[in-house]
Amino acid sequence: MNRQMHLNLFIHSRGHHEASWRHPAASRLPLTDIRYYQDLAQRAEAAHFDSIFLADQLALGDDVAQAARTWLEPITVLAAVAAATSRIGLIATASTTYTEPFNLARQYASLDHISNGRVGWNIVTSWLAAAARNYGGDGPLSHAERYVRGEEFMSVVKALWDSWGDDAVVDDREGGVYAREDRIRPIDHRGDYYQAAGPLNIPRCPQGRPVMVQAGSSDTGRRFAARHAEAVFTAHMEKATAQAFYADLKQLVEAEGRPRDQALILPGLSPMIGSTEAEAQRLSRELNELADPEVGRRRLSGRFGGYEFSHLPLDRPLSPSDFPDPKTVEAARSRTEVIIGLVRREKLTLRQLLASLAGARGHFTMAGTPEQVADLMEDWFTGGAADGFNIMPPILPQMLDVFVAEVVPLLQRRGLFRTEYTGETLRDHYGLVRPVGMRA
Ligand SMILES: Cc1cc2nc3c(=O)[nH]c(=O)nc-3n(C[C@H](O)[C@H](O)[C@H](O)COP(=O)(O)O)c2cc1C
């Protein structure tokens, strides 16, 4: 069989466009209604998507007055979505900086049992300054320290997931033996940041370990991904940077002694789809007109770790000198590079930059026909830029429905996407090997 692409549905607010929550075509359900998430996952499952993804941040955004950025706690949501679906993979973000490895290992092992092997963990180190204030800290840890801590965190959670042999539970009612003690082992971890005795208090999960996902694209983030990630989410605004990222990360994965196909690279794609290009562009304009540039300005400041943009006029062309050096940014470093790159290339005004980020926060956006979207996906997929896509519909559920009805069949006809599920677990869908567990 030919290589096929992987599709993840990134569920965010009522769509990825900043103003989607106000749009008449967006869902009428409250964002706190679990049926909203269950319904979207069911739609994606009916189209044989590999997975859905829920992001998370550990603080309320300061633009809540004009932006629907509230969300339910994703691990809880995934449990409810697991019960409403049967095949689609379920990925949620959790932070290595603001929890203990034992908590996280339990929660994801539980989810993997609840979903019969469909769970993935998006590993983040949490760049948001406001998150630190909710966890007793005075300020965020530095970019470097977050990753050093994250590295130790990974070794602890992996050891906890491996602390039960696959064959530890015998559940022998007649013989009176529930589990084999020789197949459950402590981990006795004592490190610089964490101490955990283990073993975990839950049997090894169906996938051995949940699928590991990562989305940091800075140098440090890439090296972290090369060691741990089995799927990588990444944001690009042009094919050339996506190709460079793809080549670099695959090479780093190989340098870690891992096969290239065991780390899938899924750039974000936010397509506004119309029956003609003019119609798609009209829909995009309609949404952009609903976006408030002052909300965008505050969000930009958050991305750059609180850097002030309030003095910049909206309609003068920007230059890279209007921004801080990305190396000094302790927040989401790689995204700041994407933004400055765009300013350098396209000499945008602040108003234009904010409109372009309003679409999908620095991910690739396009407005076009189903054929144009399918052509772009095929071009990136066959041209060394992607193993699949993180689909980020600008309006939910409307643009997911259009994507499923109009683009997915084109991809299937071209042999680029599955027409049915052939496996049961997220590892099956992604073509990932099951980690070898405890040896006898
Ligand atoms: C598709 C995608 C989803 C992300 N989801 C989250 C998230 O849920 N929570 C979070 O704190 N960061 C999230 N991030 C940010 C990254 O995990 C990372 O922190 C950020 O890119 C900065 O890391 P870097 O400095 O290594 O690039 C996401 C990034 C991408 C591309």
The ligand as a MOL file (V3000), in Angstrom:
LIG
                    3D

  0  0  0     0  0            999 V3000
M  V30 BEGIN CTAB
M  V30 COUNTS 31 33 0 0 0
M  V30 BEGIN ATOM
M  V30 1 C -0.3600 22.5110 17.3550 0
M  V30 2 C 0.2550 23.0210 18.6120 0
M  V30 3 C -0.4020 22.8430 19.8070 0
M  V30 4 C 0.1240 23.3210 20.9980 0
M  V30 5 N -0.5730 23.1280 22.1480 0
M  V30 6 C -0.1220 23.6460 23.2900 0
M  V30 7 C -0.8750 23.5240 24.4800 0
M  V30 8 O -1.9190 22.9000 24.4940 0
M  V30 9 N -0.4030 24.1000 25.6060 0
M  V30 10 C 0.7870 24.7980 25.6260 0
M  V30 11 O 1.1640 25.2960 26.6830 0
M  V30 12 N 1.5450 24.9210 24.5050 0
M  V30 13 C 1.0920 24.3750 23.3490 0
M  V30 14 N 1.8250 24.5140 22.2080 0
M  V30 15 C 3.1240 25.2000 22.2940 0
M  V30 16 C 4.2870 24.2360 22.2820 0
M  V30 17 O 4.0930 23.1040 23.0750 0
M  V30 18 C 5.5350 24.9230 22.7540 0
M  V30 19 O 5.4370 25.2780 24.0960 0
M  V30 20 C 5.7870 26.1590 22.0010 0
M  V30 21 O 5.8180 25.8590 20.6250 0
M  V30 22 C 7.0790 26.7600 22.4640 0
M  V30 23 O 8.0740 25.7970 22.5330 0
M  V30 24 P 9.4280 26.0830 21.8410 0
M  V30 25 O 9.9240 27.3170 22.5180 0
M  V30 26 O 10.3080 24.8620 22.0620 0
M  V30 27 O 9.0920 26.2700 20.4150 0
M  V30 28 C 1.3440 24.0140 20.9960 0
M  V30 29 C 2.0270 24.1970 19.7940 0
M  V30 30 C 1.5060 23.7060 18.6040 0
M  V30 31 C 2.2700 23.8840 17.3260 0
M  V30 END ATOM
M  V30 BEGIN BOND
M  V30 1 1 1 2
M  V30 2 1 2 3
M  V30 3 2 2 30
M  V30 4 2 3 4
M  V30 5 1 4 5
M  V30 6 1 4 28
M  V30 7 2 5 6
M  V30 8 1 6 7
M  V30 9 1 6 13
M  V30 10 2 7 8
M  V30 11 1 7 9
M  V30 12 1 9 10
M  V30 13 2 10 11
M  V30 14 1 10 12
M  V30 15 2 12 13
M  V30 16 1 13 14
M  V30 17 1 14 15
M  V30 18 1 14 28
M  V30 19 1 15 16
M  V30 20 1 16 17
M  V30 21 1 16 18
M  V30 22 1 18 19
M  V30 23 1 18 20
M  V30 24 1 20 21
M  V30 25 1 20 22
M  V30 26 1 22 23
M  V30 27 1 23 24
M  V30 28 2 24 25
M  V30 29 1 24 26
M  V30 30 1 24 27
M  V30 31 2 28 29
M  V30 32 1 29 30
M  V30 33 1 30 31
M  V30 END BOND
M  V30 END CTAB
M  END
